[in-house]
C-alpha cells in the first residue's frame, strides 16, 4: 500500500434467514446490539406494503392489483435495533403490521414479483449505506438480497417450538398454539413455493437450530461467526 492510501474495508453483512417463528427478529436485533451495528428487518418492509395494500382494498388474488396498490407507497424503516420503527407514507405502522390481518396477507403480497424487485432494490441501498457492518434478517437475504454476505445464517426450529414462541409474542394462551402452528406451516408452504425469491437455505449458509437454545446462546454463536471474518 502506498503512503497516504487507505485500506478499503468491505461492509460486513450478516444475513439471517429462516421461516416464521424461528427467532430471526430477536436474534438479529440481539446481534446488531452486541456489535453496535444497524439492523434491517426486511420482513417489516413487506408487512408495511401489505398494510398499505389492505388499506387500499386491493384484491390479494390479483397480482396486478397488488402491484399497483403498492407501487406508490413509500416505506421507511429504522435501523436502530432498539427502536426499528416502520412507516408507510408517513404513518407509523410498527404496531398494526404485526396484527393477524397483515400476518395472514403478507405471504400473498410478498409473492408478487414487482413488490419484491422494488423492496430488494431498497434493501440493497440501505445495506450500502452501512459503514462497518449491518445485520439483515428476512427470507431471501443470503440467496437474493446480499449473496456476497460473509456471514450467512439460516435459523430453524421445530414447528411446535416456533408456534409456542409466536403465540407468546402475540399474547395468546396455550389453547391457540395449535392454530398458530397450522398458520406457520401454511406460511412456510407459501414462502417456499413462491416463484419470486422463495424461502430456501442459501449456499454456504450455516444452519442454527434454535429449538433448544436460548436467545443469548444463538446471539453468541453468530457473534463468534462475525469475529471469525473480521
C-alpha positions as CSV (number, residue, x, y, z in Angstrom):
1,X,0.0,0.0,0.0
2,X,1.4,3.4,-1.0
3,X,1.8,6.1,1.6
4,X,-1.4,8.0,2.0
5,X,-3.6,5.2,0.7
6,X,-6.2,3.8,3.0
7,X,-7.2,0.2,3.0
8,X,-10.7,-0.3,1.8
9,X,-12.8,-2.4,4.3
10,X,-15.8,-4.1,3.0
11,X,-19.0,-3.7,4.9
12,X,-19.7,-7.0,6.7
13,X,-23.3,-8.1,6.0
14,X,-24.7,-10.6,8.5
15,X,-27.6,-12.3,6.6
16,X,-30.1,-14.0,8.9
17,X,-32.8,-16.1,7.1
18,X,-35.3,-18.6,8.1
19,X,-39.0,-19.4,8.4
20,X,-41.6,-17.6,10.6
21,X,-41.1,-18.1,14.3
22,X,-37.5,-19.3,14.1
23,X,-36.3,-16.4,16.1
24,X,-34.9,-14.2,13.4
25,X,-36.0,-10.8,14.7
26,X,-34.9,-11.3,18.3
27,X,-31.6,-12.9,17.2
28,X,-30.8,-10.3,14.5
29,X,-31.6,-7.4,16.9
30,X,-29.5,-9.0,19.6
31,X,-26.5,-9.5,17.3
32,X,-26.8,-5.9,16.0
33,X,-27.0,-4.6,19.5
34,X,-24.0,-6.6,20.6
35,X,-21.9,-5.4,17.7
36,X,-23.1,-1.8,17.7
37,X,-24.3,-2.2,14.1
38,X,-27.5,-1.2,12.3
39,X,-30.3,-3.7,11.9
40,X,-32.6,-4.2,8.9
41,X,-35.9,-6.1,9.2
42,X,-36.8,-6.7,5.6
43,X,-39.9,-8.6,6.7
44,X,-41.3,-5.4,8.2
45,X,-40.9,-3.7,4.8
46,X,-43.1,-6.4,3.2
47,X,-45.6,-6.1,6.1
48,X,-45.7,-2.3,5.7
49,X,-46.6,-2.7,2.0
50,X,-49.1,-5.4,2.9
51,X,-50.8,-3.0,5.3
52,X,-51.0,-0.3,2.6
53,X,-52.4,-2.8,0.1
54,X,-55.1,-3.9,2.6
55,X,-55.9,-0.2,3.3
56,X,-56.3,0.3,-0.4
57,X,-58.7,-2.6,-0.6
58,X,-56.8,-4.4,-3.3
59,X,-57.7,-8.0,-4.2
60,X,-54.9,-10.1,-2.9
61,X,-55.6,-12.8,-5.5
62,X,-54.9,-10.2,-8.3
63,X,-51.1,-9.7,-8.6
64,X,-51.5,-6.7,-10.9
65,X,-53.9,-5.0,-8.4
66,X,-51.5,-5.7,-5.6
67,X,-48.5,-4.3,-7.5
68,X,-50.5,-1.2,-8.5
69,X,-51.6,-0.6,-4.9
70,X,-48.1,-1.0,-3.6
71,X,-46.3,0.9,-6.3
72,X,-46.7,4.4,-4.9
73,X,-46.3,3.6,-1.2
74,X,-43.1,5.0,0.5
75,X,-41.8,2.6,3.1
76,X,-39.2,3.9,5.6
77,X,-37.6,1.6,8.1
78,X,-35.5,2.5,11.1
79,X,-32.2,0.6,11.5
80,X,-31.8,1.1,15.3
81,X,-32.1,-2.4,16.8
82,X,-33.5,-0.8,20.0
83,X,-36.3,1.0,18.1
84,X,-36.8,-0.1,14.5
85,X,-39.8,2.0,13.6
86,X,-41.6,1.4,10.3
87,X,-43.6,4.0,8.3
88,X,-45.8,3.7,5.3
89,X,-46.4,7.0,3.6
90,X,-45.6,8.8,6.8
91,X,-47.8,6.7,9.0
92,X,-46.1,4.7,11.8
93,X,-47.3,1.2,11.2
94,X,-45.0,-0.6,13.6
95,X,-47.9,-2.0,15.6
96,X,-50.6,-2.7,13.0
97,X,-48.2,-4.6,10.7
98,X,-47.9,-7.3,13.5
99,X,-51.6,-7.9,13.6
100,X,-53.4,-11.0,12.3
101,X,-54.8,-9.3,9.2
102,X,-51.4,-8.3,7.9
103,X,-49.8,-11.6,9.0
104,X,-52.4,-13.5,7.1
105,X,-51.9,-11.5,3.9
106,X,-48.1,-10.8,3.8
107,X,-47.2,-14.0,2.0
108,X,-49.5,-13.2,-0.8
109,X,-48.2,-9.6,-1.2
110,X,-44.6,-10.6,-0.9
111,X,-45.0,-13.2,-3.6
112,X,-45.7,-10.5,-6.2
113,X,-42.5,-10.1,-8.3
114,X,-42.9,-6.3,-8.7
115,X,-43.1,-5.9,-5.0
116,X,-40.0,-8.0,-4.3
117,X,-38.0,-6.2,-7.0
118,X,-38.7,-2.8,-5.6
119,X,-38.1,-3.7,-2.0
120,X,-34.9,-5.7,-2.8
121,X,-33.5,-2.6,-4.5
122,X,-34.4,-0.5,-1.5
123,X,-32.8,-3.1,0.9
124,X,-29.6,-3.2,-1.1
125,X,-29.4,0.6,-1.0
126,X,-29.8,0.6,2.8
127,X,-27.1,-2.1,3.1
128,X,-24.8,0.1,1.0
129,X,-25.2,3.0,3.5
130,X,-23.7,0.9,6.3
131,X,-20.1,1.6,7.1
132,X,-18.6,-1.2,9.3
133,X,-21.4,-3.8,9.2
134,X,-25.1,-4.5,9.2
135,X,-27.4,-7.3,10.4
136,X,-30.2,-8.1,7.9
137,X,-33.0,-10.5,8.5
138,X,-35.5,-12.0,6.2
139,X,-36.2,-14.9,4.0
140,X,-34.0,-14.3,1.0
141,X,-31.1,-12.2,2.3
142,X,-28.3,-14.7,1.7
143,X,-29.8,-16.0,-1.5
144,X,-31.0,-12.8,-3.3
145,X,-30.5,-9.5,-1.4
146,X,-26.9,-10.0,-0.3
147,X,-25.5,-13.3,-1.7
148,X,-22.0,-11.9,-1.1
149,X,-22.6,-11.7,2.7
150,X,-19.6,-13.2,4.5
151,X,-21.8,-14.4,7.4
152,X,-24.9,-16.3,6.3
153,X,-27.2,-17.9,8.9
154,X,-30.3,-20.0,8.4
155,X,-32.3,-20.2,11.6
156,X,-34.6,-23.2,12.1
157,X,-36.7,-24.6,14.9
158,X,-39.3,-27.3,15.0
159,X,-42.9,-26.2,14.3
160,X,-44.1,-26.8,17.8
161,X,-41.4,-24.5,19.3
162,X,-42.0,-21.9,16.7
163,X,-45.7,-21.9,17.4
164,X,-45.3,-21.6,21.1
165,X,-42.9,-18.6,20.7
166,X,-45.2,-16.8,18.2
167,X,-48.3,-17.4,20.4
168,X,-46.4,-16.0,23.4
169,X,-45.2,-13.0,21.4
170,X,-48.8,-12.2,20.4
171,X,-50.1,-12.5,24.0
172,X,-52.1,-15.7,23.3
173,X,-52.7,-18.7,25.5
174,X,-51.8,-22.3,25.2
175,X,-55.1,-23.1,23.5
176,X,-54.0,-21.0,20.5
177,X,-50.7,-22.8,19.8
178,X,-52.2,-25.5,17.5
179,X,-53.9,-22.8,15.3
180,X,-50.6,-20.8,15.3
181,X,-48.7,-23.9,14.2
182,X,-51.1,-24.5,11.4
183,X,-50.7,-20.9,10.2
184,X,-46.9,-21.1,10.4
185,X,-46.9,-24.3,8.3
186,X,-49.2,-22.5,5.8
187,X,-46.8,-19.6,5.5
188,X,-43.9,-22.0,5.2
189,X,-45.5,-23.6,2.2
190,X,-46.4,-20.3,0.6
191,X,-43.0,-18.7,1.2
192,X,-41.1,-21.8,0.0
193,X,-43.3,-22.3,-3.1
194,X,-43.4,-18.8,-4.5
195,X,-41.8,-18.2,-7.8
196,X,-40.1,-14.9,-6.8
197,X,-37.2,-15.4,-4.3
198,X,-38.6,-18.4,-2.4
199,X,-37.6,-19.2,1.1
200,X,-34.6,-21.5,1.0
201,X,-31.3,-22.2,2.7
202,X,-28.6,-20.4,0.7
203,X,-25.4,-22.0,-0.4
204,X,-22.8,-21.5,2.3
205,X,-25.3,-20.7,5.0
206,X,-24.8,-22.1,8.5
207,X,-27.9,-23.8,9.9
208,X,-28.6,-22.9,13.5
209,X,-31.4,-24.9,15.2
210,X,-32.8,-22.6,17.9
211,X,-35.3,-25.2,19.2
212,X,-33.3,-25.9,22.4
213,X,-31.1,-22.9,22.5
214,X,-31.6,-19.7,24.5
215,X,-31.6,-16.3,22.7
216,X,-28.2,-15.4,24.3
217,X,-26.7,-18.7,23.1
218,X,-27.9,-18.1,19.5
219,X,-26.6,-14.5,19.5
220,X,-23.3,-15.5,20.9
221,X,-22.8,-18.1,18.2
222,X,-23.5,-15.6,15.4
223,X,-21.2,-13.0,17.0
224,X,-18.5,-15.7,17.0
225,X,-19.1,-16.2,13.3
226,X,-18.7,-12.4,12.7
227,X,-15.5,-12.3,14.8
228,X,-14.1,-15.0,12.6
229,X,-14.4,-13.0,9.4
230,X,-13.2,-9.6,10.6
